[in-house]
Amino acid sequence: MPPDYSGQNLQGRSFKGQNLTGANFSKADIKGANFTNAILKDADFTGTKAGLQRRWTIGLLMSSWLLSGISGFFSITFGVFVAYLFNTEAQRTANFIAGIVCLIVMLVFWIITIYKGLTTGLGAVAFAFAFAFAVAFVGAVAFTGAGAGAFAFALAFAVAFAVAFAGAFAVAFAGAFAVAFTGAVAGVFAVTVTVTVAVAVVLALTVAFAGAFASAVAGAGAFAVAFTGGFAVVFTLFSAYIGWRSLAGNEKEAWVRSFAIAFAATGGTSFCNADLTDADFTGATLKNTDLRKSNLTRTRFYEAKKLDFARVDNSILANLGVLNLLVTGNGREKSYADANLKGANLIGADLKEANLKDADITEATFQGACLERANLTLAQAVGTNFTSTQMTGACVEAWNIESTTKLDNVDCRFIYLLENYKPGTDDRERRPSSGDFQPGEFTKLFEEVLNTVDLIFRDGIDWKAFVNAFQTVQDQNQGTELALQSIENKGDGVVVVKVGVPFDVDKEKIHSDFTQNYQVALQAVEEKYKAQLQAKDEQIVIYRQTSGEMAEIVKLLASKPINVQVDNKVENKNMTNSNDASRKIEIGSVGRDFNASGQALNLGDISGTVTNTINELAASPVPDKPGIKELLTQLQAAIEADTNLPPEDKADALEQVKALAEVGKSPQEGGMQKAGKTAIKILKGTIASLPSATKLVEQCSNLLPLISTFLGLG
């Protein structure tokens, strides 16, 4: 029986590496608890309180105040430098230069940071530092004419710039980090920001008053005192603004927020690398919680508090929009296009009219959710649970589903198979075309897709290569029954072949195996056609496109006793490529005697002709050493004995043996040399489509080089 820790004080407890499947932690205090590497499948964490223990909270808040103090100190440093602008006695000294430099650097830094972010602002100032120093030195030499004076001038300029840069970094980072860090720790945003800024301002004003007073005594005046203090306050408030912006989720300061949250999670509740599959955190407080590398498949975060202050790294929670959806369950009319929702728990969520185009919703659960009129175009929905989901009016163009996708009891009156209207029409391929689905019909519509592998050919099909690849895949997957279900011509050379497979088969492997074998067979067939017809690449493309036409498909299938049905109905069409004008051919199976040409072949007559031609050649003068006649006889016998070679290919191969025999009669003639090379290429292309372990492949690999040598073909 799973352990029950409900309502207990578990602060600081270690559950590291334990198997706590189904454990009950509801309403428990798990601040500072360690669940690293634990197995927490189906665990109940509803209403729990995670995060930092009190001593950690106090220590981290003190650290944030220290950072605020550093920010205030450097703010005063800037104010003092800038105050030299108002000291009339110092306007001809290096201090005056320092004041100008600090003022310019700060203004540039503020502008760039506000519009481009803190990182860009600091980078721009760092680049300007090197450039400004070089310009200052060259200018000093040019206008003063004195090396020592030039050096002093440039040194003063460089020091001022260095102080300005270091101060800008310290103020902006320390202040921004203090605000972000305090907010992440304390959680009461308005109060902590006020306290942080107040501490920084008090320190800044104190130091400012002392420094400004000294300046005033030296002749700077009351205005300099006021300006110094004001400058410090403004700069401190600026750093607080950067911190506030990072907490608000601004992408320009995302690194500040991430850094602060990561540091604040130190000592907090840790679920690092834990398995939280199907765990329930409904209503839990998850501030300062470490969820790095944890398995969050279908983890429930509905109404969780302070989840945006948890350390989540690259999980689906890193996207604040997705995090908000998981917490609130409200995604109505919002866009999650291209979003990572893999394994998301969206039970009962409101996603009416939401845009989930090209989103990864693999292994996610939408049980009881509302997806009415949602856009699921190109969505990856393998292993996704849509049980009892409301999907009326949803668009499912080219969504990726398979046998692990659950579509039980889906509430749907109609769907659309196209995201956009067909050109010049208002047709989005509604299903059903008229009326509404009856109970259970939605699921039945997709049963064909769930138990098939779709093979898409964009440049037509070479049917000889297709049959060879189909047979090879069948041989490679012994025990897996593959059935050719339908062929659909989509136009523009696009043909979709649906292959029926068992419910639990690895469809990805079948698709990958077929794709690889088809490419190998296609290359072999194309090499054969190139040699046989002496065709160019353009002619081969035309041949393949032509073979994709339905009339050609019917001709190619004519020799096999199959059930050919031309059907313009669209109810059972492929979900990934829909076209009302497509025609569908239902066929039974493809056997090894598939004859792509549709012509009966008399191999006996061909074999006899080849034998007669070979017999016209002279026998080898050396009894134990075969000549061209003996080699061609062996090649003929090997081809005729092979059971893997289709009849048409066997006939072609025998014709090439006959051609080689003709070459053997007059091998030195120029035309004969070309014919012999062509015959060798065709034979190699023919056997290339066979499995490498076939006996014919082995025999040809030995015989063809010897025949080429005898005939002087190189």
Buried (B, 14 or more C-beta within 10 A) or exposed (E): EEBBBBBBEBBEBBBBEBEBBBBBBBBBBBBBBBBBBBBBBBBBBBBBBBBBBEEBBEEBBEBBBEBBBBBBBBBBBBBBBBBBBBBEEBBEEBBBBBBBBBBBBBEBBBEBBBEEBBBEBBEBBEEBBEEBBEEBBEBBBEEBEEEEEBBBBBBBBBBBBEBBBEBBBBBBBBBBBBBBBBBBBBBEBEEBBEBBBEBBBBBBBBBBBEBBBEBBEEEBBEEBBBBBBEBBBBBBBBBBBBBBBBBEBBEBBBEBBBBBBBBBBBBBBBBBBBBBBBBBBBBBBBBBBBBBBBBBBBBBBBBBBBBBBBBBBEBBBEBBEBBBBBBBBBBBEBBBBEBBBBBBBBBBBBBBBBBBBBBBBBBBBBBBBBBBBBBBBBBBBBBBBBBBBBBBBBBBBBBBBBBBBBBEBBBBBBBBBBBEEEEEEEEBBBBBEEEEBEEEBBBEBBEBBBBBBBBBBEEBBBBBBBBBBBBBBBEBBEEBEBBBBBBBBBEEBBBBBBBBBEEEBEBEBBBEBBEBBBEBBBBBBBBBBBBBEEBEEEEBBEBBBEBBBBEBBBBBBBBBEBEBEEBEEBEBBBBBBBBEEBBBBBBEEBEEEBBBBEEEBEBEEBBEBBBEBBEEBEEBEEEEEBBBBBBBBBBBEBBBEBEBBBBBBBBBBBBBBBBBBBBBEEBEEEEBBEBBBBBBBBBBBBBBBBBEEBEBBEBBEEBBEBBBEBBEBE
